[in-house]
Amino acid sequence: MNPKNRVPILIDVIIPAFNEENAVGKVIQEIPALVRHVVVVNNNSNDNTRKVAAKAGAVVLDEPIRGYGKACLKGMAFLSREKVAPDVVVFLDADYSDYPAEMERLIAPIIEDGFDLVIGSRALGNREKGSMTLPQVFGNWLATRLMRQMFSAHFSDLGPFRAIRWEKLQALQMVDENYGWTIEMQVKAVKAGLTYTEVPVNYRQRIGKSKVSGTLKGVIGAGYKILWTLWKYR
């Protein structure tokens, strides 16, 4: 991002985290200094995720009911109570698969070009070998193809690394509490007429085992929820 084009805005980050004690500290440490709050939502972890995140300087919230969307909603509820609301909210995972340092590239279209929503696309960026399983790659391809056919939405990925204007996010009235969170946001954004774009982001193998793509139950659950969400908002 060109410093000459930068305007003073408030940026907050929400990171859902379930048993990520070995990764979440690294994620927090690499988030650019332009961020106001790094909010880690400890999603009923049974390891030291909370302790590590707090030590790294994050605001740590506890959400005892597991669910990716549930954790994101908890982070949003916290930000809604702030005296000064953020201008932009960034979501990313706690497993160190995303590159937090690429955040400036992610938010640039919002700051410089006026977009409402920016998706960090792993499909357009460089993926480390083994960073995405075959079901993940196929699931993203199928979901984005169906979004195009059903909603004329032009996305290449359902990537978790994304940025959105806070007031636009609130207006979407997000409700999904688990696997459908990302696609719900994208479908609702298109239906609400939000301006959106994608930027290429790099992606590496996560630290530890995935709670979704690493299990058969997770793969089936995510696939079902994505298809159900598309049908629900058709």
Residue frames as a rotation matrix with the C-alpha (Angstrom) as fourth column:
MET 1
0.582 0.813 0.000 0.00
0.813 -0.582 0.000 0.00
0.000 0.000 -1.000 0.00
ASN 2
-0.219 -0.638 0.738 1.35
0.582 -0.693 -0.427 3.41
0.784 0.336 0.523 -0.92
PRO 3
-0.457 0.005 -0.889 1.74
0.862 -0.243 -0.445 5.50
-0.218 -0.970 0.107 2.29
LYS 4
-0.992 0.073 -0.104 0.65
-0.096 -0.967 0.238 8.59
-0.083 0.246 0.966 0.38
ASN 5
-0.463 0.867 -0.183 -2.73
-0.300 0.041 0.953 7.00
0.834 0.497 0.241 -0.24
ARG 6
-0.501 0.234 -0.833 -3.25
0.705 0.669 -0.236 5.78
0.503 -0.705 -0.500 3.30
VAL 7
-0.093 0.542 0.835 -5.98
-0.412 -0.785 0.463 7.43
0.906 -0.301 0.297 5.33
PRO 8
-0.869 -0.266 0.417 -6.37
-0.478 0.230 -0.848 7.04
0.130 -0.936 -0.327 9.08
ILE 9
0.204 0.930 -0.307 -8.82
-0.637 0.364 0.679 4.22
0.743 0.057 0.667 9.68
LEU 10
-0.156 -0.171 0.973 -9.40
-0.922 0.379 -0.082 1.83
-0.354 -0.910 -0.216 12.54
ILE 11
0.065 0.079 -0.995 -8.74
-0.619 0.785 0.022 -1.81
0.783 0.614 0.100 11.74
ASP 12
0.023 -0.007 1.000 -9.57
-0.900 0.435 0.024 -4.67
-0.435 -0.901 0.003 14.09
VAL 13
-0.470 -0.276 -0.838 -8.83
-0.644 0.757 0.111 -8.36
0.604 0.592 -0.533 13.62
ILE 14
0.399 0.601 0.693 -10.91
-0.873 0.479 0.088 -11.34
-0.279 -0.640 0.716 14.71
ILE 15
-0.453 -0.622 -0.639 -9.21
-0.710 0.685 -0.163 -14.73
0.539 0.380 -0.751 15.01
PRO 16
0.731 0.652 0.198 -11.28
-0.658 0.598 0.458 -17.80
0.180 -0.465 0.867 15.96
ALA 17
-0.313 -0.930 -0.191 -9.06
-0.766 0.366 -0.528 -20.31
0.561 -0.019 -0.827 17.74
PHE 18
0.819 0.490 0.299 -9.58
-0.574 0.682 0.452 -23.89
0.017 -0.542 0.840 18.87
ASN 19
0.728 -0.593 0.344 -6.53
0.257 0.702 0.665 -25.71
-0.635 -0.396 0.663 20.26
GLU 20
0.763 -0.471 0.442 -3.96
0.376 -0.233 -0.897 -23.54
0.525 0.851 -0.001 18.45
GLU 21
0.883 -0.413 -0.226 -1.38
0.066 -0.367 0.928 -23.06
-0.466 -0.834 -0.297 21.21
ASN 22
0.041 -0.942 0.332 1.49
0.646 0.279 0.710 -23.80
-0.762 0.185 0.620 18.81
ALA 23
-0.312 -0.112 0.944 0.37
0.934 -0.219 0.283 -21.38
0.175 0.969 0.173 16.12
VAL 24
0.638 0.755 0.154 -1.71
0.731 -0.656 0.187 -18.49
0.243 -0.007 -0.970 17.45
GLY 25
0.496 -0.518 -0.696 1.26
0.340 -0.622 0.705 -16.65
-0.799 -0.587 -0.132 18.96
LYS 26
-0.580 -0.731 0.360 3.07
0.585 -0.066 0.809 -16.63
-0.568 0.679 0.466 15.62
VAL 27
-0.049 0.672 0.739 -0.06
0.933 -0.233 0.274 -15.29
0.356 0.703 -0.616 13.90
ILE 28
0.826 0.422 -0.374 -0.44
0.550 -0.750 0.368 -12.44
-0.126 -0.510 -0.851 16.37
GLN 29
0.150 -0.873 -0.463 3.23
0.377 -0.382 0.844 -11.48
-0.914 -0.301 0.271 16.21
GLU 30
-0.716 -0.486 0.501 3.09
0.605 -0.074 0.793 -11.06
-0.348 0.871 0.346 12.42
ILE 31
0.379 0.885 0.271 -0.01
0.925 -0.357 -0.131 -8.87
-0.019 0.300 -0.954 12.29
PRO 32
-0.287 -0.552 0.783 0.96
0.616 -0.732 -0.290 -5.37
0.733 0.399 0.550 11.06
ALA 33
-0.770 -0.152 -0.619 1.14
0.616 -0.427 -0.662 -2.55
-0.164 -0.891 0.423 13.59
LEU 34
-0.860 0.464 0.213 -1.66
-0.288 -0.786 0.547 -0.66
0.421 0.410 0.809 11.80
VAL 35
-0.122 0.841 -0.527 -4.22
0.346 0.533 0.772 -2.85
0.930 -0.088 -0.356 13.64
ARG 36
-0.095 0.184 0.978 -5.95
-0.777 -0.628 0.042 -1.53
0.622 -0.757 0.202 16.77
HIS 37
0.143 0.235 0.962 -7.37
-0.853 0.522 -0.001 -4.69
-0.502 -0.820 0.275 18.38
VAL 38
-0.556 -0.190 -0.810 -6.37
-0.524 0.836 0.164 -8.29
0.646 0.515 -0.564 17.74
VAL 39
0.041 0.695 0.717 -9.32
-0.977 0.177 -0.116 -10.25
-0.207 -0.696 0.687 19.14
VAL 40
-0.764 -0.273 -0.584 -8.70
-0.379 0.923 0.064 -13.96
0.522 0.270 -0.809 19.62
VAL 41
0.238 0.893 0.382 -11.81
-0.954 0.141 0.265 -15.95
0.183 -0.427 0.885 20.42
ASN 42
-0.822 -0.539 0.187 -10.82
-0.570 0.778 -0.263 -19.03
-0.004 -0.323 -0.946 22.40
ASN 43
0.004 0.912 -0.410 -13.38
-0.889 0.191 0.417 -21.54
0.459 0.363 0.811 21.17
ASN 44
0.811 0.367 0.455 -13.45
-0.574 0.650 0.498 -24.03
-0.113 -0.665 0.738 24.05
SER 45
0.196 -0.838 -0.509 -9.80
-0.476 0.373 -0.797 -25.02
0.857 0.399 -0.325 23.66
ASN 46
0.998 0.065 -0.017 -8.39
-0.019 0.514 0.858 -27.60
0.064 -0.855 0.514 26.04
ASP 47
0.187 -0.982 -0.034 -4.78
0.929 0.188 -0.320 -26.51
0.321 0.028 0.947 25.57
ASN 48
-0.156 -0.365 -0.918 -2.91
0.739 -0.660 0.137 -23.25
-0.656 -0.657 0.372 26.24
THR 49
-0.158 0.153 0.976 -4.43
0.890 -0.406 0.208 -21.26
0.427 0.901 -0.072 23.37
ARG 50
0.825 0.550 0.128 -5.82
0.429 -0.758 0.491 -18.61
0.367 -0.350 -0.862 25.72
LYS 51
0.651 -0.627 -0.428 -2.56
0.355 -0.248 0.902 -18.17
-0.671 -0.739 0.061 27.62
VAL 52
-0.317 -0.814 0.486 -0.40
0.829 0.011 0.558 -17.97
-0.460 0.580 0.672 24.49
ALA 53
0.056 0.428 0.902 -2.74
0.822 -0.533 0.202 -15.49
0.567 0.730 -0.382 22.77
ALA 54
0.943 0.309 -0.124 -2.89
0.317 -0.717 0.621 -13.22
0.103 -0.624 -0.774 25.81
LYS 55
0.342 -0.901 -0.265 0.88
0.482 -0.074 0.873 -13.30
-0.807 -0.427 0.409 26.22
ALA 56
-0.415 -0.473 0.777 1.27
0.902 -0.104 0.419 -12.27
-0.117 0.875 0.470 22.58
GLY 57
-0.935 -0.025 -0.355 -0.85
0.073 -0.990 -0.124 -9.17
-0.348 -0.142 0.927 23.26
ALA 58
-0.672 0.736 0.082 -4.29
0.148 0.024 0.989 -10.14
0.726 0.676 -0.125 21.98
VAL 59
-0.390 0.728 0.563 -7.65
-0.915 -0.242 -0.322 -9.40
-0.098 -0.641 0.761 23.55
VAL 60
-0.918 0.006 -0.396 -8.84
-0.079 0.977 0.199 -12.91
0.388 0.214 -0.896 24.40
LEU 61
-0.141 0.944 0.297 -12.52
-0.989 -0.147 -0.003 -13.82
0.041 -0.294 0.955 24.62
ASP 62
-0.913 -0.102 0.396 -13.97
-0.172 0.974 -0.145 -17.18
-0.371 -0.200 -0.907 25.58
GLU 63
-0.031 0.904 -0.425 -16.69
-0.986 0.042 0.162 -18.84
0.164 0.424 0.890 23.54
PRO 64
-0.453 -0.214 0.866 -17.48
-0.620 0.773 -0.133 -22.19
-0.641 -0.597 -0.482 25.20
ILE 65
0.523 0.673 0.523 -19.72
-0.001 0.614 -0.789 -23.45
-0.852 0.413 0.322 22.40
ARG 66
-0.496 -0.837 0.231 -17.62
0.208 0.144 0.967 -24.70
-0.843 0.528 0.103 19.52
GLY 67
0.487 0.585 0.648 -18.23
0.792 0.018 -0.611 -23.39
-0.369 0.811 -0.455 16.04
TYR 68
-0.533 -0.768 0.356 -16.24
0.846 -0.470 0.251 -21.21
-0.025 0.435 0.900 13.64
GLY 69
-0.235 0.537 0.810 -19.13
0.337 -0.737 0.586 -18.84
0.912 0.410 -0.007 13.04
LYS 70
0.733 0.498 -0.463 -19.99
0.566 -0.070 0.822 -18.87
0.377 -0.864 -0.333 16.73
ALA 71
0.046 -0.823 -0.566 -16.49
0.895 -0.218 0.390 -17.62
-0.444 -0.524 0.727 17.54
CYS 72
-0.702 -0.285 0.653 -16.66
0.621 -0.695 0.363 -14.93
0.350 0.660 0.665 14.84
LEU 73
0.237 0.887 0.397 -20.00
0.358 -0.459 0.813 -13.71
0.903 -0.050 -0.426 16.20
LYS 74
0.619 -0.099 -0.779 -18.47
0.779 -0.043 0.625 -13.50
-0.095 -0.994 0.051 19.67
GLY 75
-0.480 -0.872 -0.102 -15.70
0.823 -0.487 0.293 -11.29
-0.305 0.057 0.951 18.32
MET 76
-0.507 0.382 0.773 -18.21
0.428 -0.667 0.610 -9.08
0.748 0.640 0.174 16.54
ALA 77
0.596 0.765 -0.246 -20.27
0.569 -0.186 0.801 -8.70
0.567 -0.617 -0.546 19.71
PHE 78
0.170 -0.638 -0.751 -17.17
0.880 -0.245 0.408 -7.46
-0.444 -0.730 0.520 21.52
LEU 79
-0.789 -0.527 0.316 -16.38
0.614 -0.667 0.422 -4.90
-0.012 0.527 0.850 18.83
SER 80
-0.100 0.841 0.531 -19.99
0.520 -0.411 0.749 -3.68
0.849 0.351 -0.396 18.79
ARG 81
0.727 0.370 -0.579 -19.54
0.676 -0.237 0.697 -2.61
0.121 -0.898 -0.423 22.41
GLU 82
-0.363 -0.922 -0.137 -16.46
0.926 -0.374 0.061 -0.52
-0.107 -0.105 0.989 21.75
LYS 83
0.152 0.398 -0.905 -16.92
0.366 -0.873 -0.322 3.24
-0.918 -0.282 -0.278 22.21
VAL 84
0.016 -0.206 -0.978 -15.27
-0.827 -0.553 0.103 3.81
-0.562 0.807 -0.180 18.84
ALA 85
0.747 0.360 0.558 -16.27
-0.031 0.858 -0.513 1.29
-0.664 0.366 0.652 16.22
PRO 86
-0.379 -0.883 0.277 -13.71
0.278 0.177 0.944 -0.04
-0.883 0.435 0.178 13.74
ASP 87
0.004 0.307 -0.952 -13.84
-0.847 -0.505 -0.166 1.00
-0.532 0.807 0.258 10.12
VAL 88
0.190 -0.071 -0.979 -12.66
-0.744 0.640 -0.191 -2.36
0.640 0.765 0.069 8.82
VAL 89
0.426 -0.074 0.902 -12.63
-0.676 0.636 0.371 -5.85
-0.601 -0.768 0.221 10.31
VAL 90
-0.113 -0.548 -0.829 -10.20
-0.863 0.468 -0.192 -8.52
0.493 0.693 -0.526 9.14
PHE 91
0.759 0.319 0.567 -10.76
-0.549 0.782 0.295 -12.22
-0.349 -0.535 0.769 9.73
LEU 92
0.042 -0.701 -0.712 -8.00
-0.753 0.447 -0.484 -14.80
0.657 0.557 -0.508 9.60
ASP 93
0.774 0.273 -0.571 -7.30
0.027 0.887 0.460 -18.23
0.632 -0.372 0.680 11.01
ALA 94
0.699 -0.455 0.552 -5.21
-0.699 -0.273 0.661 -19.05
-0.150 -0.848 -0.508 14.05
ASP 95
0.846 -0.273 0.458 -3.34
0.204 0.959 0.195 -21.98
-0.493 -0.071 0.867 12.49
TYR 96
0.046 -0.882 -0.468 -0.61
-0.279 -0.461 0.842 -19.93
-0.959 0.092 -0.268 10.75
SER 97
-0.045 -0.001 0.999 -1.70
0.832 0.553 0.038 -21.01
-0.553 0.833 -0.024 7.27
ASP 98
0.848 0.309 0.430 -2.41
0.489 -0.769 -0.411 -17.41
0.204 0.559 -0.804 6.29
TYR 99
-0.329 -0.943 0.054 0.31
0.886 -0.328 -0.329 -14.77
0.328 -0.060 0.943 6.05
PRO 100
0.430 0.583 -0.689 -0.71
0.818 -0.575 0.024 -11.95
-0.382 -0.573 -0.725 8.43
ALA 101
-0.401 -0.684 -0.609 1.90
0.314 -0.727 0.610 -9.65
-0.861 0.053 0.506 6.92
GLU 102
-0.833 0.139 0.536 -0.17
0.532 -0.066 0.844 -9.61
0.153 0.988 -0.019 3.71
MET 103
-0.074 0.881 -0.467 -2.93
0.883 -0.160 -0.442 -7.74
-0.464 -0.445 -0.766 5.52
GLU 104
-0.305 -0.077 -0.949 -2.00
-0.108 -0.987 0.115 -4.41
-0.946 0.138 0.293 3.97
ARG 105
-0.979 -0.030 -0.201 -2.49
-0.203 0.129 0.971 -5.92
-0.004 0.991 -0.132 0.53
LEU 106
-0.605 0.792 -0.083 -5.84
0.789 0.610 0.067 -7.29
0.104 -0.025 -0.994 1.66
ILE 107
0.112 0.704 -0.701 -7.24
0.750 -0.523 -0.405 -3.99
-0.652 -0.481 -0.586 2.90
ALA 108
-0.785 -0.525 -0.330 -5.80
0.202 -0.720 0.664 -1.82
-0.586 0.455 0.671 0.12
PRO 109
-0.728 0.540 0.423 -8.86
0.483 -0.034 0.875 -2.18
0.487 0.841 -0.237 -2.17
ILE 110
0.276 0.831 -0.483 -11.08
0.953 -0.173 0.247 -0.94
0.122 -0.529 -0.840 0.66
ILE 111
0.122 -0.315 -0.941 -8.92
0.543 -0.773 0.329 2.05
-0.831 -0.551 0.076 1.52
GLU 112
-0.705 -0.596 -0.385 -7.78
0.021 -0.560 0.828 3.03
-0.709 0.576 0.407 -1.96
ASP 113
-0.956 0.289 -0.048 -10.63
-0.032 0.061 0.998 1.91
0.292 0.955 -0.049 -4.21
GLY 114
-0.533 0.783 0.322 -13.69
-0.846 -0.502 -0.179 1.98
0.021 -0.368 0.930 -1.97
PHE 115
-0.339 0.415 -0.844 -14.59
-0.156 0.860 0.485 -1.72
0.928 0.296 -0.227 -2.00
ASP 116
0.380 0.584 0.717 -16.76
-0.845 -0.094 0.526 -3.09
0.375 -0.806 0.458 0.80
LEU 117
0.763 -0.043 0.645 -15.46
-0.302 0.859 0.415 -6.66
-0.571 -0.511 0.642 0.93
VAL 118
0.184 -0.766 -0.617 -12.13
-0.923 0.081 -0.375 -8.20
0.337 0.638 -0.692 -0.03
ILE 119
0.952 0.092 0.293 -11.49
-0.181 0.939 0.293 -11.94
-0.248 -0.332 0.910 -0.10
GLY 120
-0.068 -0.996 -0.053 -7.94
-0.883 0.036 0.468 -13.22
-0.465 0.078 -0.882 0.14
SER 121
0.823 0.478 -0.308 -7.93
-0.568 0.664 -0.487 -15.80
-0.028 0.575 0.817 -2.65
ARG 122
0.061 -0.768 0.637 -5.73
-0.379 0.573 0.727 -18.84
-0.923 -0.286 -0.256 -2.22
ALA 123
0.530 0.219 0.819 -6.77
0.580 0.611 -0.539 -19.94
-0.619 0.761 0.196 -5.70
LEU 124
0.945 -0.163 0.285 -5.18
0.117 -0.644 -0.756 -16.81
0.306 0.747 -0.590 -7.20
GLY 125
0.534 -0.774 0.341 -2.12
-0.842 -0.452 0.293 -16.87
-0.072 -0.443 -0.893 -4.93
ASN 126
-0.200 -0.700 -0.686 0.62
-0.566 0.653 -0.502 -19.40
0.800 0.288 -0.527 -4.28
ARG 127
0.768 0.484 0.419 -0.32
-0.631 0.459 0.626 -22.45
0.111 -0.745 0.658 -2.24
GLU 128
-0.359 -0.887 0.289 2.36
-0.923 0.383 0.028 -24.48
-0.135 -0.257 -0.957 -0.57
LYS 129
-0.331 0.195 -0.923 2.20
-0.416 0.848 0.328 -28.14
0.847 0.492 -0.199 -1.54
GLY 130
-0.508 0.202 -0.837 -0.07
0.606 0.775 -0.181 -29.97
0.612 -0.599 -0.516 0.85
SER 131
-0.996 0.086 0.015 -1.58
-0.073 -0.734 -0.675 -26.81
-0.047 -0.674 0.738 2.34
MET 132
-0.143 0.989 -0.048 -5.04
-0.940 -0.151 -0.306 -27.65
-0.309 0.001 0.951 1.00
THR 133
-0.541 0.025 0.841 -6.50
0.000 1.000 -0.029 -31.12
-0.841 -0.016 -0.541 0.76
LEU 134
-0.958 0.212 0.193 -8.21
0.233 0.183 0.955 -32.39
0.167 0.960 -0.224 -2.39
PRO 135
-0.091 0.981 -0.173 -11.67
0.991 0.106 0.077 -32.08
0.094 -0.164 -0.982 -0.75
GLN 136
0.020 0.040 -0.999 -10.86
0.438 -0.899 -0.028 -28.44
-0.899 -0.437 -0.035 0.11
VAL 137
-0.835 -0.409 -0.367 -9.77
-0.141 -0.486 0.863 -27.60
-0.531 0.772 0.348 -3.43
PHE 138
-0.783 0.594 0.186 -12.77
0.491 0.407 0.770 -29.34
0.382 0.694 -0.610 -4.97
GLY 139
-0.030 0.814 -0.581 -15.16
0.973 -0.109 -0.202 -27.86
-0.227 -0.571 -0.789 -2.40
ASN 140
-0.267 -0.146 -0.952 -13.98
0.135 -0.984 0.113 -24.33
-0.954 -0.099 0.283 -3.12
TRP 141
-0.986 -0.117 -0.115 -14.24
-0.102 -0.109 0.989 -24.89
-0.129 0.987 0.096 -6.87
LEU 142
-0.543 0.840 0.020 -17.76
0.749 0.473 0.463 -26.31
0.379 0.266 -0.886 -6.58
ALA 143
0.027 0.579 -0.815 -18.99
0.849 -0.443 -0.287 -23.65
-0.527 -0.684 -0.504 -4.16
THR 144
-0.463 -0.255 -0.849 -17.68
-0.084 -0.941 0.328 -20.75
-0.882 0.223 0.414 -6.23
ARG 145
-0.986 0.160 0.048 -19.08
0.078 0.187 0.979 -22.29
0.147 0.969 -0.197 -9.42
LEU 146
-0.262 0.945 -0.195 -22.50
0.939 0.296 0.173 -22.65
0.221 -0.138 -0.965 -7.80
MET 147
-0.082 0.189 -0.979 -22.35
0.530 -0.823 -0.204 -19.08
-0.844 -0.536 -0.032 -6.47
ARG 148
-0.858 -0.266 -0.440 -21.73
-0.206 -0.606 0.768 -17.87
-0.471 0.749 0.465 -9.99
GLN 149
-0.823 0.567 0.033 -24.64
0.327 0.427 0.843 -19.84
0.464 0.705 -0.537 -11.41
MET 150
-0.091 0.858 -0.506 -27.08
0.974 0.183 0.136 -19.04
0.210 -0.480 -0.852 -8.61
PHE 151
0.521 0.265 -0.812 -26.12
0.628 -0.762 0.154 -15.47
-0.578 -0.590 -0.563 -7.67
SER 152
0.748 -0.356 0.561 -23.87
0.394 -0.442 -0.806 -14.20
0.535 0.823 -0.190 -10.50
ALA 153
0.870 -0.485 0.084 -21.14
-0.323 -0.434 0.841 -13.93
-0.372 -0.759 -0.534 -7.88
HIS 154
0.706 -0.677 -0.208 -17.57
-0.071 0.224 -0.972 -13.88
0.704 0.701 0.110 -9.13
PHE 155
0.514 -0.565 0.645 -15.38
-0.802 -0.051 0.594 -15.48
-0.303 -0.823 -0.480 -6.48
SER 156
0.191 -0.520 -0.832 -12.55
-0.537 0.655 -0.532 -17.97
0.822 0.548 -0.154 -6.80
ASP 157
-0.634 -0.504 -0.586 -12.31
0.254 0.580 -0.774 -18.95
0.730 -0.640 -0.240 -3.13
LEU 158
0.657 0.754 0.006 -14.05
0.175 -0.160 0.972 -19.10
0.733 -0.638 -0.236 0.24
GLY 159
-0.247 -0.941 -0.230 -10.80
0.473 0.090 -0.876 -18.15
0.846 -0.325 0.423 1.94
PRO 160
0.425 0.420 -0.802 -10.95
0.896 -0.068 0.439 -17.27
0.130 -0.905 -0.405 5.66
PHE 161
-0.491 -0.671 -0.556 -8.50
0.678 -0.695 0.240 -14.36
-0.547 -0.259 0.796 5.25
ARG 162
-0.104 0.603 0.791 -10.83
0.842 -0.370 0.392 -11.48
0.529 0.707 -0.470 4.40
ALA 163
-0.875 -0.142 -0.462 -11.58
0.370 -0.811 -0.453 -7.84
-0.310 -0.568 0.763 5.15
ILE 164
-0.157 0.893 0.421 -14.91
0.823 -0.118 0.556 -6.04
0.546 0.434 -0.717 5.26
ARG 165
-0.614 0.054 0.787 -16.21
-0.258 -0.957 -0.135 -2.63
0.746 -0.286 0.602 6.27
TRP 166
-0.983 0.141 -0.114 -17.63
0.157 0.350 -0.923 -2.86
-0.091 -0.926 -0.367 9.76
GLU 167
-0.451 0.875 -0.175 -20.95
-0.597 -0.441 -0.670 -1.17
-0.663 -0.197 0.722 9.06
LYS 168
-0.091 0.372 -0.924 -21.48
-0.917 0.331 0.224 -3.39
0.389 0.867 0.311 6.02
LEU 169
-0.783 -0.255 -0.568 -20.70
-0.052 0.936 -0.348 -6.48
0.620 -0.243 -0.746 8.05
GLN 170
-0.869 0.493 0.034 -23.22
-0.056 -0.031 -0.998 -5.52
-0.491 -0.869 0.054 10.70
ALA 171
-0.217 0.830 -0.515 -25.87
-0.895 -0.380 -0.236 -4.90
-0.391 0.409 0.824 8.05
LEU 172
-0.495 -0.020 -0.869 -25.44
-0.594 0.737 0.322 -8.45
0.634 0.675 -0.377 6.71
GLN 173
0.264 0.608 0.748 -26.87
-0.963 0.211 0.169 -9.80
-0.055 -0.765 0.641 9.98
MET 174
-0.386 -0.546 -0.744 -24.64
-0.566 0.776 -0.277 -12.86
0.728 0.314 -0.609 10.01
VAL 175
0.433 0.642 0.633 -26.13
-0.900 0.273 0.339 -15.87
0.045 -0.716 0.696 11.77
ASP 176
0.661 -0.148 -0.736 -24.20
-0.121 0.946 -0.299 -19.00
0.741 0.287 0.608 10.81
GLU 177
0.730 -0.309 0.610 -22.43
-0.665 -0.115 0.738 -20.56
-0.158 -0.944 -0.289 13.77
ASN 178
0.370 -0.649 0.665 -20.12
0.043 0.727 0.685 -23.05
-0.928 -0.225 0.297 12.08
TYR 179
-0.327 -0.684 0.653 -18.98
0.619 0.367 0.694 -24.17
-0.714 0.631 0.303 8.62
GLY 180
0.221 0.526 0.821 -21.25
0.973 -0.171 -0.153 -21.88
0.060 0.833 -0.550 6.59
TRP 181
0.359 -0.050 -0.932 -19.83
0.476 -0.849 0.229 -18.59
-0.803 -0.526 -0.281 7.91
THR 182
-0.603 -0.723 -0.337 -17.59
0.103 -0.489 0.866 -17.69
-0.791 0.488 0.369 4.97
ILE 183
-0.818 0.310 0.484 -20.04
0.543 0.139 0.828 -18.53
0.189 0.941 -0.282 2.20
GLU 184
0.241 0.914 -0.327 -22.91
0.960 -0.273 -0.056 -16.86
-0.141 -0.301 -0.943 4.07
MET 185
0.050 -0.295 -0.954 -20.93
0.252 -0.921 0.298 -13.62
-0.966 -0.256 0.028 4.14
GLN 186
-0.876 -0.477 -0.073 -20.15
0.041 -0.225 0.974 -13.79
-0.481 0.849 0.216 0.43
VAL 187
-0.536 0.754 0.379 -23.66
0.794 0.299 0.529 -14.67
0.286 0.584 -0.759 -0.69
LYS 188
0.373 0.707 -0.601 -25.25
0.860 -0.507 -0.063 -12.03
-0.349 -0.493 -0.797 1.53
ALA 189
-0.292 -0.568 -0.770 -22.75
0.170 -0.823 0.542 -9.44
-0.941 0.027 0.336 0.34
VAL 190
-0.962 -0.038 0.269 -23.67
0.269 -0.002 0.963 -10.10
-0.036 0.999 0.012 -3.29
LYS 191
-0.190 0.978 0.086 -27.41
0.924 0.148 0.353 -10.03
0.333 0.147 -0.931 -2.58
ALA 192
0.392 0.309 -0.867 -27.02
0.712 -0.698 0.073 -6.77
-0.583 -0.646 -0.494 -0.62
GLY 193
0.876 -0.028 0.482 -25.20
0.384 -0.564 -0.731 -5.11
0.293 0.825 -0.483 -3.50
LEU 194
0.660 -0.712 -0.240 -21.87
-0.086 -0.388 0.917 -4.71
-0.747 -0.585 -0.317 -1.70
THR 195
0.704 -0.547 -0.454 -18.86
-0.602 -0.119 -0.790 -4.03
0.378 0.829 -0.413 -3.85
TYR 196
0.696 -0.442 0.565 -16.30
-0.197 0.639 0.744 -6.80
-0.690 -0.629 0.357 -3.60
THR 197
0.548 -0.597 -0.585 -13.06
-0.693 0.067 -0.718 -8.02
0.468 0.799 -0.377 -5.06
GLU 198
0.942 -0.336 -0.019 -10.33
0.299 0.810 0.505 -10.59
-0.155 -0.481 0.863 -4.46
VAL 199
0.463 -0.881 -0.101 -6.60
-0.875 -0.435 -0.213 -10.29
0.144 0.187 -0.972 -3.99
PRO 200
0.462 -0.362 -0.810 -4.11
0.007 0.914 -0.405 -13.16
0.887 0.182 0.425 -4.32
VAL 201
0.468 -0.380 0.798 -2.77
-0.883 -0.189 0.429 -14.40
-0.012 -0.905 -0.424 -0.99
ASN 202
-0.363 -0.676 -0.641 -0.21
-0.555 0.709 -0.434 -17.05
0.748 0.198 -0.633 -0.21
TYR 203
0.658 0.635 0.405 -1.10
-0.736 0.427 0.526 -20.11
0.162 -0.644 0.748 1.81
ARG 204
-0.431 -0.871 -0.236 1.10
-0.715 0.489 -0.500 -22.59
0.551 -0.047 -0.833 3.67
GLN 205
-0.131 0.331 -0.935 0.64
0.335 0.902 0.272 -25.81
0.933 -0.278 -0.229 5.55
ARG 206
0.567 0.446 0.693 -1.02
-0.470 -0.516 0.717 -25.14
0.677 -0.731 -0.082 8.86
ILE 207
-0.688 -0.683 0.244 0.59
-0.568 0.298 -0.768 -25.92
0.452 -0.667 -0.593 12.19
GLY 208
-0.647 0.455 0.612 -1.16
-0.357 0.529 -0.770 -28.97
-0.674 -0.717 -0.179 13.61
LYS 209
-0.838 0.398 0.374 -4.07
0.541 0.696 0.472 -30.96
-0.072 0.598 -0.798 12.21
SER 210
-0.775 0.606 0.179 -7.11
-0.443 -0.722 0.531 -29.29
0.451 0.333 0.828 10.67
LYS 211
-0.738 0.587 0.332 -10.32
-0.160 0.326 -0.932 -29.66
-0.655 -0.741 -0.147 12.65
VAL 212
0.321 0.865 -0.385 -12.32
-0.635 -0.104 -0.765 -29.57
-0.702 0.490 0.516 9.40
SER 213
0.532 -0.126 -0.838 -10.40
-0.786 0.294 -0.543 -30.94
0.315 0.947 0.058 6.42
GLY 214
-0.540 -0.841 0.034 -8.37
-0.776 0.482 -0.408 -33.21
0.327 -0.246 -0.912 8.69
THR 215
-0.733 0.357 0.580 -11.37
-0.154 0.743 -0.652 -35.37
-0.663 -0.567 -0.489 9.61
LEU 216
-0.836 0.488 0.250 -14.02
0.472 0.408 0.781 -37.17
0.279 0.771 -0.572 7.57
LYS 217
0.018 0.872 -0.489 -16.72
0.969 -0.136 -0.206 -35.73
-0.246 -0.470 -0.848 9.82
GLY 218
-0.156 -0.162 -0.974 -15.39
0.175 -0.975 0.134 -32.22
-0.972 -0.150 0.180 9.22
VAL 219
-0.963 -0.244 -0.113 -15.23
-0.078 -0.151 0.985 -32.63
-0.257 0.958 0.126 5.45
ILE 220
-0.560 0.819 0.126 -18.77
0.741 0.428 0.518 -33.99
0.370 0.383 -0.846 5.23
GLY 221
0.097 0.610 -0.787 -20.12
0.871 -0.434 -0.229 -31.40
-0.481 -0.663 -0.573 7.67
ALA 222
-0.436 -0.341 -0.833 -18.50
-0.006 -0.924 0.382 -28.49
-0.900 0.171 0.401 5.84
GLY 223
-0.996 0.038 0.085 -19.63
0.088 0.101 0.991 -29.72
0.029 0.994 -0.104 2.43
TYR 224
-0.289 0.954 -0.084 -23.20
0.932 0.300 0.203 -30.20
0.219 -0.020 -0.975 3.57
LYS 225
0.102 0.344 -0.933 -23.35
0.672 -0.716 -0.190 -26.80
-0.734 -0.608 -0.304 5.28
ILE 226
-0.748 -0.424 -0.511 -21.96
-0.083 -0.703 0.706 -24.98
-0.658 0.570 0.491 2.25
LEU 227
-0.873 0.464 0.149 -24.55
0.299 0.269 0.916 -26.54
0.385 0.844 -0.373 -0.06
TRP 228
-0.075 0.878 -0.473 -27.34
0.997 0.076 -0.017 -25.95
0.021 -0.473 -0.881 2.46
THR 229
-0.214 -0.075 -0.974 -26.35
0.391 -0.920 -0.015 -22.27
-0.895 -0.384 0.227 2.80
LEU 230
-0.975 -0.140 -0.170 -26.39
-0.105 -0.386 0.917 -21.77
-0.194 0.912 0.362 -0.96
TRP 231
-0.566 0.825 0.006 -29.88
0.622 0.422 0.660 -23.32
0.542 0.377 -0.751 -1.13
LYS 232
-0.092 0.530 -0.843 -31.10
0.934 -0.247 -0.257 -21.29
-0.344 -0.812 -0.472 1.86
TYR 233
-0.148 -0.045 -0.988 -30.21
0.110 -0.994 0.028 -17.91
-0.983 -0.104 0.152 0.33
ARG 234
-0.714 -0.137 0.686 -31.04
0.659 0.200 0.725 -18.72
-0.236 0.970 -0.053 -3.31
